[in-house]
Amino acid sequence: MVGGLLLIFGLQWLRKAILRASGLKARHDEEATFREETEAALAAGTKPPGFDGYSFAISFKGVLLESLEVAFIVLTFGTNQHDVGVAAAAAGLAVLAVVVAGIAARSPLASVPENTMKFGVGVMLTSFGMFWGAEGAGTSWPGTDAALLGLIPVVLFAALAMVSVLRTQVEKAAAAVQESSDDPEAVGV
């Protein structure tokens, strides 16, 4: 079940990342989003003293999905290795590292290539979803967990091939539009 959920999430992320990379969907602009969110927060009024429920709600929404993904991964790793405690301890250390990094940064991570990161997350979630989904269905992978070292590059190569094909189609369509706009007979002049 966890493999299926990871596969669903991964394929959604990967589909959007492929569309962005090929030019069929607009890329995310994290700085513009931060400016818009800042303006919305300022429009919400002045910050009351004490607990800021608005900021808490925005932060909570931002990390909820990521937290669920981490929980799925931790439970799956722990269950596969018959040691949920070690996996939970590792997840706790990861949470601590994220909290420390968040406190240190305190600003949008504009230098992080968000679109590339989402592409990578889509590849990883899809690969892990395929791996654990097949294991959950009773399939044994050659090399057991080491099969992921082969599966991840295969998913990455397939995704990059899709980007290449779609980008070529986008370029051809743009060239055809440009050519038709340059030809007065094509536009009925």
ZAKETI-858958 format. One record per residue: x, y, z of N, C-alpha, C in turn. Coordinates in steps of 0.001 Angstrom, whole numbers, plus 500000, padded with zeros to 6 digits. Each point is the difference from the previous one (the first is absolute). Layout:
N
XYZXYZXYZ
...
END
This chain:
189
500817498812500000499183501188500000500871501266500000
501060499996500799500885501163500053500670500205498645
500404498907499369500605500104498672499048500614499003
498741499609500063498999500575499102499803501480500242
499952500405501275499853501420500320501208500807499534
501199499456500235501209500693499531500003500111498483
499561498954499336499952500018498539499010501059499508
498860500096500652499010501015499611500569501401500201
500548500269501189500598501310500256501147500273499034
500865498992499823501176500171499147499641500285498559
499043499270499468499610500221498612499362501374499810
499264500482501005499432501348499899501113501046499985
500967499859500899501118500941500046500802499921498705
500262498786499546500828499818498815499303500526498747
498700499780499888499255500509498845500112501520499930
499770500667501125500081501457500026501424500478499718
500991499307500538501398500389499781500385499827498538
499532498934499361500284499769498578499340501100499168
498761500339500326499308501067499259500710501344500179
500486500284501210500730501254500229501317500006499228
500730498904500082501312499931499345499882500073498484
498893499524499453499825500015498547499428501321499491
499502500830500894499430501277499597498495499973499816
499360498887500312498549499905499851499244500519501229
500712500248501073499402500533501221500976501042500542
499459501072500546500848501075500531500840499492501167
501249500463500037500885499651501120499591500791501228
500282499433501163499748500695501258501039501093500180
499556501146500462500894501104500340499845500233501495
500900499406500773499891500038501453500075501416500550
500814500848499394500107501379500482498683500757499796
499368499812498836498708500663499748498941499479500968
499996498700500240499045499428500943500226500570501393
501266500126500402500306500566501323499501501439500102
500214500783498930499515501387500011498479500049500138
499298499145499234498534499973500055499509499581501390
500633498978500570499599499537501327500292501054501060
501126500703499850500337501066500941498959501109499932
499606500388498779498969501028499838498676499551500609
499650498732499803498757499481500577500069500003501522
501159499648500540500157499999501458499906501413500551
500621500956499300499929501397500451498571500531499904
499265499566498977498617500436499835499093499412501080
500447498912500611499201499366501048499972500838501272
500873500989500071499994500892501168501320499940500735
500060500763501064501227500038500789500125498737500831
501205499678500309500272498787500770499593500235501456
499102499162500494499612500152501408501131499500500902
500058500527501198501034499502500911499712498546500378
501043499220500167499827498603500392499898499074498794
499198498979500145499864498962498973499358500569498734
500615499717498849499499500475498704499361498824499270
498685499881500126499277498875499404500081499965498487
500000501183499357500081500061498538501317499398499504
501094500432500592501317499475499596500105498516500289
499431499591501137500024498587500335499242499183498954
498820500473499590499191499274499016500724499901498660
500634501085499565500736499980498738501161499011500075
500738500030501093501132499081500173499521498554500072
498909499781500717499472498646500148499615499418498654
499290500791499178499609499538498663501226499666499160
501066500790500157501201499818499190500747498714500289
499914499503501230500785498816500352499162498733500156
498691500109499953499150498832500235500271498873499006
499984500292498713500211498960498996501383499386500125
501003500834500221501360499480500135500109499072501208
499339500365501076500032499172501207499354498643499746
498895499990499273499348498728499679500897499126499140
500695500604499049500909499229499155501123499392500830
500552500794500913501069499483500873499465498859500856
498796500153500537499418498932500822499840498719499201
499512500100498754499871498813499159501353499342499770
500990500805499692501335499451499715500585499346501241
499889500664501151500551499447501241499320498686500347
498675499980499941499291498759500324500359498876499037
500138500334498730500326498965499019501408499462500213
500969500901500172501368499539500256500059499163501276
499383500517501053500028499286501273499337498642499915
498870499929499313499301498725499861500806499022499149
500574500482498904500805499123499140501200499425500734
500611500804500876501191499551500721499651499421501374
498720499911500304499520499469501274500596500762501190
500152501332499826500544500830501069499450501424499867
498748500170500380499353501297499883500671501013500931
500528499555501125500642500895500958501187500748499410
500871499301499288501168500645499379499537500984498923
499019499595499206499484500890498959499361501235500628
499276499833501098499375501140500673501058500930500598
501071499430500561501095500820500539500664500806498884
500217499369498854500587500703498852499075501118499529
498696499744499995499039501035499606500022501148501005
500133499683501283500091501034501029501227500875499799
501129499389499647501205500779499708499799500877498767
499289499480499018499720500788498799499121501202500338
499007499799500868499138501108500423500832501057500719
500891499559500885500859500933500718500884500793499037
500559499319498993500839500688499008499199501033499220
498760499681499649499152500939499259499649501206500872
499703499766501266499686501101500907501201500932500138
501188499428500192501218500810500124500250500790498711
499842499353498849500200500692498713498966501107499817
498754499759500396498957501017499884500269501200500875
500464499756501213500334501105500898501183500780499452
500972499299499446501192500663499453499657500827498763
499118499507499159499705500689498735499075501195500223
498846499778500619499005501038500294499596500852498797
500187499544498826499589500734498805499727498990498892
499379500442498910499736499037498924501304499493499411
500004498759499646501199499392499437500005500198498486
500122501256499585499919500344498574501142499381499202
501108499716500655501134499437499255499823498506499724
499033499361500661499746498589499760499195499873498707
500502499223499036499257499858498734498750499140500205
498899500663500326498778499303500391499498499028498931
500001500426498749499477499135498938500860498744499851
501310500158500096500902498843499918499799499092501202
499839500596501168499783499216501211498704499189499890
498941500620499490498731499291499855500111498872498974
500798500216498968500238498942499016500663498813500695
501023500288500802500699498941500731499095499286500986
499157500747500707499072499389500946499020499092499255
499520500447498848499093499171499201500650498702499569
501258500083499579500737498788499601500156499055501189
500390500561501148500222499159501181498697499360500490
498937500799500130498739499443500474499460498934499045
500118500254498708499539499014499014500814498723500102
501308500135500112500870498822500100499703499190501258
499913500690501149499699499293501242498602499392499953
499047500711499408498650499461499879499955498743499151
500740500008498878500065498801499153500646498842500769
501086500322500679500748498976500737499138499366501091
499429500855500879499235499468501122498644499460499572
499434500564498944498748499451499499500181498580499485
501094499788499266500276498651499493500329499047501146
500760500483500994500307499134501146498736499656500773
499113500983500151498746499748500703499125498997499275
500157499924498685499227499036499206500659498625499994
501153499876500688500653498704500115501181499783499077
500387500999499229501130499875499089501299500186500754
501006499232499628501341500173500563500875500661498952
500666501081500392500876500705499072501366499346499988
500628499914498834501369499484499971500915500958500771
500755499475500924500882500842500792499286500652501170
498795499601500284499137500543501060499971501535499958
500394500667501093499921501461500061500950500685499023
501058499327499611500958500581499051499365500211498621
498871499373499757499307500188498724499577501453499811
499826500733501106499666501424499903501098500776499279
501240499554500143501115500674499328499907499876498482
499277499022499523499749499871498570498680500606499586
499015499926500884498658500483499686499944501529499914
500675500675500904499976501466500009500560500573498700
501171499545499524500480500545498717499088499670498815
499343498856500034499081499648498910498819500970499972
499430500300501177498883500947500075500486501389499580
501181500389500455500562501305499626500207500090498496
500584498972499398500233500001498554498677500081499237
498995499235500444498692500031499331499377501392500108
500111500640501173499437501334500183500728501014499129
501330499919499948500768500925499161499701499784498519
499773498759499606499634499715498606498639500629499678
499061499920500947498689500623499792500129501514499881
500867500597500823500233501444499922500536500354498623
500948499214499523500605500267498690498978499923498872
499179498964500012498971499837498964498997501150500055
499526500320501207499019501079500132500597501359499644
501255500242500389500646501275499674500137500147498485
500330498910499309500088500030498546498648500336499383
498941499406500533498653500294499495499618501453500258
500361500521501158499709501401500323500750500917499041
501259499703499752500803500821499089499447499952498580
499577498825499547499413499876498661498704500799499905
499179499915501030498731500742499994500256501501500007
500983500442500784500330501431500042500537500467498653
500823499161499355500533500350498684498881500073498968
499036499086500073498875500012499067499146501246500201
499784500392501240499229501212500279500752501218499470
501302500034500249500817501119499529499995500068498478
500126498840499359500016499939498538498669500472499428
498894499581500618498683500402499493499753501494500224
500567500562501062499803501441500225500878500828499067
501083499428499473500859500692499046499449499950498576
499087499045499739499453499806498669498644500724499918
499916501109499265498742500759499933498845499185499455
500259499057499082498922499190499449499435499039501030
500854499577500960499557499047501013499005500634500969
500089501298500196499090500670500933498874500711499277
499896499842498680498896500560499238500140501444499632
501226500539499948500211501409499626500061500111498497
END
